[in-house]
Amino acid sequence: MLRTALLTGSLILAGLFPYGPDPLPARLADTGGGSQLITAVAPAPGSTTGVLTWWDRRAGRWFEAGSAPARFGANGLTEGTTRVQGTNTTPAGLYDLPYAFGIAHAPAGTAYRYRRVTDRSWWCQDNASAAYNRWTEPLPADCAPGESEHLVTYAQQYAHALVIGFNYDEPVRGRGAGIFLHVDGRGATAGCVSVPRGAMRELLRWADPRRRPHIAIGTETGALAVTRY
């Protein structure tokens, strides 16, 4: 069942707080139920840059643990529930983070299950395939190479990454596949969220699956609701 994590005010960048002193996670009705949260906030739906912040909940309060500049899809953000594959948009919403992966070794202290990329590693994005929106090794016969990502070819972006659970548990064909939090490339993404490599390594050392971290993607203006899958 879909749930919308509405804010008591607009989704405002942490630190500005024009609607009160509470940190951003405290103004979300739903943060995924864990004690860690990542917020990825763009100024407006058409923005390709913004701020990613990671938070810890301790003694009933949220505290900022770190932040970094973020990049979004080349065509900005869109509602995750109505996103269309191939539109170069980042899906707004609240998502879990199933596992981490990378071409490089996991940073020391990484607690997440971390899958190393090899030359056999693909992410299938073919809507006709039984492996749609899944890591596959090797690429199955029903998944066209031109409709998939050969992960090892993205040496910079996929040095380190976290899978964002968009359209993941019960994939809807045509909505989109392969949405990750990964290392910056040269510019905007094809729909993922990206941060500098140092920040990505710091995130992997910080994230603890036992604390059920989620990522909330949205806008400062509140123009996009944060919907939970």
N, C-alpha and C positions, 0 to 999 in steps of 0.2 A: 504494500500500500504506500502511496506517495504521501509525504508530509512536507509542509512548507515551513521552514524556519524563519518566521517573520521577525523583524526587529521592532523594538519599542519605538524607534525613530528610524531615520534613514541609515543605510549602511555607510558609516563614516569612517575614514581612516583613523586608526588608533593614534591618539596623541592630539587630535583636533577637538573631539568631544563637544560640539556645539549643543548637544541635547543632554548633557550631563557628564559627570566624571567617570562613569563606569567604562572599563575597557571593552573593546569590541565584542569579545566572546560573551560577556555578561549581557549584551543587548540582543543576543540571538536566542530565540526560543528553543532551538535544538542545536546542540554541538556534537551530536553523535553518541553521547553518553559516556565518553572517556574522560581522562584527565590530561590529554594533550590535544591541541588543535592547531591547524595551520590555516591562516586566512590569506587569500589571494585577492586583492582589491584593486580594481581599475577605476579611474576617475569617472568614466561613462561607458555605455555599451560599445561604442565605436573605438575605444582606446586599445592600443596595442602594448602599453606599458602600465605599470602600477607598482604596488608594494606587496611583498609576501612577508608575513610575520608568523612566527611560531610561538605558541603559548603553553604554559604549564598551569594546571589547577592544583593549588595547595591550600589546605585549611579553608576550603570553600570559596577561594578567590582565584581569579585568573591573573597571571603575571607574564609579561613579555619575556621570552627567552632569547629572541634574536629576530633580525629582519634583514631583508635584502631587496634590491630592485628586481622586479619581475617583468617578464614579457608574456604576452598573450597571442592569440591567433591574429593573422594578418588582417582579418575582417572583424576583429574585436570579439565581444562576448555575446552569447545568445542563451535563451532559456534551454537548459539541458533536456527538458521533457519534449521539446519540439525541434531540437537541433536536426539538421540534415547533413549527412556525410558528404565530405568533399567541399564544404563551404568555408574552410579555413577559419572557423569560429571556435572559441573556447566555451565549453558548456558550463553555464552558471549552475551552482547547486552545492549540495553537501554530500561528500563521497568518502567511502572508506579507502584505505591504502593497502591492498592485499599483500604485496611483496615488493622487494627492491631488486634491481638488477644492474648490471654494468659490464662494460668491456674491461675496465680497470678493476683491480682488486678492491674489495670493500674497505672503507676506512677502518682503522683500528677502533674497536669499541662498537661497531655496528651490531645491533641486536636483531634487526629484521632479517628474515630469511632473504638471502642475497643470491641471486642466480647469475652466474657468469655467462656472458655472451660468447658464442663461438661462431665459426663460419657456417654452422648448420642452423643457427638461430634465426627464426622469422617470426613476425607478428602478422597473422592472417587478417586481411581486411576485405576479403572477397565475400560479398553478400551471399553468394551461392554455395559457399563452403560450410561443411559441418564444423570447421575449426574457426569460424568467424569470431573475431575479437579475442583470439587466444594466441599465446606463444606456442610455436610448433618447432620440432626438430625431428626430422628435416621437414621441409615444406611438403604438405600432403598433395596428392595428385589432383584433388578437387579445388585447390587454392591456387589461383593464377599468380605467378610472380609479379606481374604488373599491378596486381591489386593487393600487394603485401609489402611490408618493410623488411628488408634484409638488415637486421639490427647491426651487424658488424660494420656496415658501410657508414654508419653515423658515428665515427670515432670520437668526435668532439661532444656531440649532444648526449650520446648514450654511454659516455665514460661512467656516469652514475645516474640512476633514475629510480623513481618510485612509481609503480603502477597506480593510476587514479581509477577508482572503481566505477567510472562512468560507463553505462550500458554493458556492464560486465556479468552480473549474476545471471540474468535472463536477457541476453542481447536482442534488441529490436533491430531487424535488418534495415539498413539505410539510415540509421541514426548516427552511427559513427563508431570507430574502433581505434585502439592504440592511442589513448589519451594518457599522457604521463606528466610527471613533474621531473624535469631533467635539466641538464646543463645547457646554458645559453649557446646558441649558434651565432650566425652573423646578424640576425635580425629577428623579426616577429616569427612566431611558430605557425604550424599548420593546424593548430587547435590545442596544443599542449600548453602547459605553464612552464617557463624556464627561468633559471636563476644562474648567477655566476658559479663557476665550479667550486670555489671555496665555500660558498653558502650551501651548495648541495652536499658537500662532504660533511659540513657541520650539521646539517639536517639529519643525515644518516647516523651520525654519532649520537644525536639527541633523541631520535624517534625510538620509542619503546613499544613494541606490539602488545605487551601486557597492559599498557595504559590506553589502548584502543584509539590511537590518533585518527582523526579525520581531516579532510581539507574542505573549507568553505570558500567558494569562488563567487564573487559578486562585484557590485559597483558602489562607489561612494554615494551616488544619487539615490540608491534604492530602486532604480528603474528595473532591476532584475531581482525577483524574489529568489531566496536561497531554498531550493527544494531538495528534500532528502529522498534518496532511493531506498 
